[in-house]
């Protein structure tokens, strides 16, 4: 992972929302929070988070925190195959296995 601090910030914010009782959260909202926070706190004017990575951070979060598999809604990515912890239905929705 090239920027582990981004994942750690993502995980921290997701867990904060979960601990506040949220049942569904948005990976996009979390990534945009990280962008805003880094914009205010960082001096690195070249650092960017590509929108294409949002769903990968959410998938990594679920991989590391499978007990929260219902918190994000997933759709199959163009390059994604079914994994050992999930299956992809015909509508492209990921179903996480217990």
Residue pairs with C-beta under 8 A, 6 or more apart in sequence:
1 7
6 34
6 49
6 57
7 57
7 60
7 61
9 34
9 37
10 27
10 30
10 31
10 34
10 57
10 61
11 61
11 64
11 65
13 30
13 33
13 34
14 25
14 30
14 61
14 65
14 68
14 71
15 65
17 25
17 30
17 71
18 25
18 68
18 71
22 71
23 70
23 71
24 70
24 71
24 72
24 73
25 71
25 72
26 72
27 54
27 55
27 57
27 58
27 72
28 51
28 54
30 57
31 49
31 51
31 53
31 54
31 57
34 49
35 49
38 44
38 47
55 74
55 77
58 72
58 74
59 74
61 68
61 72
62 68
62 69
62 71
62 72
62 85
62 96
63 85
66 85
66 96
66 98
69 96
70 96
73 93
74 86
74 93
74 94
75 92
75 93
75 94
76 88
76 92
76 93
76 94
80 88
81 88
82 88
84 97
85 96
85 97
86 94
86 95
86 96
86 97
87 94
87 95
87 97
88 94
88 95
89 95
